[in-house]
Amino acid sequence: NLTINRPTEYGVGLFGYINNGYVQDLKIENARIIGGAEVGALVGEATSTVFDQVSVTSHVTGFDRVGGISGESTNSIAKHCSHIGRVQGNDDVGGLFGTFSSGLIEQSFNIGLVKSDIRTGGISGTTNNTTISNAYSVGTVLGGSYIGGLTGFSSTNEVKYFYNLAKVEGQISAGAIAGKALTSTISETYWNENSATLAFGEGDNQSIM
């Protein structure tokens, strides 16, 4: 069991920071992580890193950029990754990643509760310039504004074969796929009719096929 209690610190996780890394066939069970910003069970912040076959069960709590696997990820790849448990914070909170930019997420899922005040997602709180395929979310996604079964805020992403079975609830801009979507191409996405009324809370210029 992994336990970390650093509520005021940045870069909190089994690893604080990973740059140009390759994490493969790793399982973390029953982790309890408390941090400030950039908080994840595996790593606080990852850059140019591959996550391959990473499985996590945890309860992760932080303030900003909080994820079940990684708090903040840039130029990275996640494939065959999963998180089961609870992820909570205030800003940019996701079941797998707090934020995920300029990368690829495929064959990955989250099961459990994801909760924050703004930009809350079943997979990632904020997702930019990323390809997402064959992913799903189960459980509950709760937030104040910009809440989505996939991501709270989506910009310039390509999404294909995403399945949302999570209940999505929020006060402002809640959607089964994204709370807000800008300039994204989204196809072959499905959601339970009880998860949310709309696919997107708000957005423009997204192509849905």
Residue pairs with C-beta under 8 A, 6 or more apart in sequence:
1 29
1 30
1 31
1 32
2 14
2 28
2 30
2 31
2 32
2 33
2 41
2 58
3 31
3 32
3 33
4 12
4 13
4 31
4 32
4 33
4 34
4 35
5 34
6 12
6 34
6 35
6 36
7 34
7 35
7 36
8 36
9 35
9 36
10 35
10 36
10 37
10 38
10 44
11 17
11 35
11 38
11 44
11 45
11 71
12 33
12 34
12 35
12 36
12 38
12 39
12 40
12 44
12 62
12 71
13 33
13 35
13 39
13 40
13 41
13 42
13 43
13 44
13 70
13 71
14 28
14 31
14 41
14 42
14 43
15 42
15 43
15 44
16 43
16 44
16 45
17 43
17 44
17 45
17 46
17 47
18 43
18 45
18 46
18 47
18 49
19 46
19 47
19 48
19 49
20 47
20 48
20 49
21 46
21 48
21 49
21 50
22 49
22 50
22 52
23 42
23 43
23 49
23 50
23 51
23 52
23 54
24 50
24 52
24 53
24 54
25 52
25 53
26 42
26 53
26 54
26 55
27 54
27 55
27 56
28 41
28 42
28 54
28 55
28 56
28 57
28 58
29 56
29 57
30 57
30 58
31 41
31 56
31 57
31 58
31 59
31 60
32 58
32 59
33 39
33 40
33 41
33 58
33 59
33 60
33 61
33 62
34 61
34 62
35 44
35 61
35 62
35 63
35 66
35 71
36 62
36 63
36 64
37 62
37 63
37 64
37 65
37 71
38 44
38 45
38 62
38 64
38 65
38 71
38 72
38 98
39 60
39 61
39 62
39 63
39 65
39 66
39 67
39 71
39 89
39 98
40 60
40 66
40 67
40 68
40 69
40 70
40 71
40 97
40 98
41 56
41 58
41 60
41 68
41 69
41 83
42 51
42 54
42 56
42 69
42 70
43 49
43 69
43 70
43 71
44 70
44 71
44 72
45 65
45 70
45 71
45 72
45 73
46 70
46 72
46 73
46 74
46 76
47 73
47 74
47 75
47 76
48 74
48 75
48 76
49 73
49 76
49 77
50 76
50 77
50 78
50 79
51 69
51 70
51 76
51 77
51 78
51 79
51 81
52 77
52 79
52 80
52 81
53 79
53 80
53 81
54 69
54 78
54 80
54 81
54 82
55 81
55 82
55 83
56 68
56 69
56 82
56 83
56 84
56 85
57 83
57 84
57 85
58 68
58 83
58 85
58 86
58 87
59 85
59 86
59 87
60 66
60 67
60 68
60 85
60 86
60 87
60 88
61 87
61 88
61 89
62 71
62 88
62 89
62 93
62 98
63 89
63 90
63 91
64 89
64 90
64 91
64 92
64 98
65 71
65 72
65 89
65 91
65 92
65 93
65 98
65 99
65 125
66 87
66 88
66 89
66 92
66 93
66 94
66 98
66 116
66 125
67 73
67 83
67 87
67 93
67 94
67 95
67 96
67 97
67 98
67 99
67 124
67 125
68 83
68 85
68 87
68 94
68 95
68 96
68 97
68 110
68 112
69 78
69 81
69 83
69 96
69 97
70 76
70 96
70 97
70 98
71 97
71 98
71 99
72 97
72 98
72 99
73 97
73 99
73 100
73 101
73 103
74 101
74 102
74 103
75 101
75 102
75 103
76 100
76 103
77 103
77 104
77 105
78 96
78 97
78 100
78 103
78 104
78 105
78 106
78 108
79 104
79 105
79 106
79 107
79 108
80 106
80 107
80 108
81 96
81 105
81 107
81 108
82 96
82 108
82 109
82 110
82 111
83 95
83 96
83 109
83 110
83 111
83 112
84 110
84 111
84 112
85 112
85 113
86 112
86 113
86 114
86 115
87 93
87 94
87 95
87 112
87 113
87 114
87 115
88 113
88 114
88 115
88 116
89 98
89 115
89 116
90 116
90 117
90 118
91 116
91 117
91 118
91 119
91 125
92 98
92 99
92 116
92 118
92 119
92 125
92 126
92 152
93 114
93 115
93 116
93 119
93 120
93 121
93 125
93 143
93 152
94 100
94 110
94 114
94 120
94 121
94 122
94 123
94 124
94 125
94 126
94 151
94 152
95 110
95 111
95 112
95 114
95 121
95 122
95 123
95 124
95 137
95 139
95 141
96 105
96 108
96 110
96 123
96 124
97 105
97 123
97 124
97 125
97 127
98 124
98 125
98 126
99 124
99 125
99 126
99 127
99 128
100 123
100 124
100 126
100 127
100 128
100 130
101 126
101 127
101 128
101 129
101 130
102 128
102 129
102 130
103 130
103 131
104 130
104 131
104 132
105 123
105 124
105 130
105 131
105 132
105 133
105 135
106 131
106 132
106 133
106 134
106 135
107 133
107 134
107 135
108 123
108 134
108 135
109 135
109 136
109 137
109 138
110 122
110 123
110 137
110 138
110 139
111 137
111 138
111 139
112 138
112 139
112 140
113 139
113 140
113 141
113 142
114 120
114 121
114 122
114 139
114 140
114 141
114 142
114 166
115 140
115 141
115 142
115 143
116 125
116 142
116 143
116 144
116 152
117 143
117 144
117 145
118 143
118 144
118 145
118 146
118 152
119 125
119 126
119 143
119 145
119 146
119 152
119 153
119 179
120 141
120 142
120 143
120 146
120 147
120 148
120 152
120 170
120 179
121 127
121 141
121 147
121 148
121 149
121 150
121 151
121 152
121 153
121 178
121 179
122 137
122 138
122 139
122 141
122 148
122 149
122 150
122 151
122 164
122 166
122 168
123 132
123 135
123 137
123 150
123 151
124 150
124 151
124 152
125 151
125 152
125 153
126 151
126 152
126 153
127 150
127 151
127 153
127 154
127 155
127 157
128 154
128 155
128 156
128 157
129 155
129 156
129 157
130 157
130 158
131 157
131 158
131 159
131 160
132 150
132 157
132 158
132 159
132 160
132 162
133 159
133 160
133 161
133 162
134 160
134 161
134 162
135 150
135 161
135 162
135 163
136 162
136 163
136 164
136 165
137 149
137 150
137 163
137 164
137 165
137 166
138 165
138 166
139 166
139 167
140 166
140 167
140 169
141 147
141 148
141 149
141 166
141 167
141 168
141 169
142 169
142 170
143 152
143 169
143 170
143 171
143 174
143 179
144 170
144 171
144 172
145 170
145 171
145 172
145 173
145 179
146 152
146 153
146 170
146 172
146 173
146 179
146 180
146 201
147 168
147 169
147 170
147 173
147 174
147 175
147 179
147 201
148 154
148 168
148 174
148 175
148 176
148 177
148 178
148 179
148 180
148 200
148 201
149 162
149 164
149 166
149 168
149 175
149 176
149 177
149 191
149 195
149 196
150 159
150 162
150 164
150 177
150 178
150 189
151 157
151 177
151 178
151 179
152 178
152 179
152 180
153 178
153 179
153 180
154 177
154 178
154 180
154 181
154 182
154 184
154 203
154 206
155 181
155 182
155 183
155 184
156 182
156 183
156 184
157 181
157 184
157 185
157 186
158 184
158 185
158 186
159 177
159 184
159 185
159 186
159 187
159 189
160 186
160 187
160 188
160 189
161 188
161 189
162 177
162 186
162 188
162 189
162 190
163 189
163 190
163 191
164 176
164 177
164 189
164 190
164 191
164 192
164 195
164 196
165 191
165 192
165 195
166 195
167 194
167 195
167 196
168 174
168 175
168 176
168 195
168 196
169 196
170 179
170 201
172 201
173 179
173 180
173 201
173 202
174 196
174 198
174 201
175 181
175 196
175 198
175 199
175 200
175 201
176 191
176 192
176 195
176 196
176 198
176 199
177 186
177 189
177 191
177 199
177 200
178 184
178 199
178 200
178 201
178 203
179 200
179 201
179 202
180 200
180 201
180 202
180 203
181 200
181 202
181 203
181 206
182 203
182 204
182 205
182 206
183 204
183 205
183 206
184 203
184 206
184 207
185 206
185 207
185 209
186 206
186 207
186 208
186 209
187 208
187 209
188 209
189 199
189 208
191 199
199 208
200 206
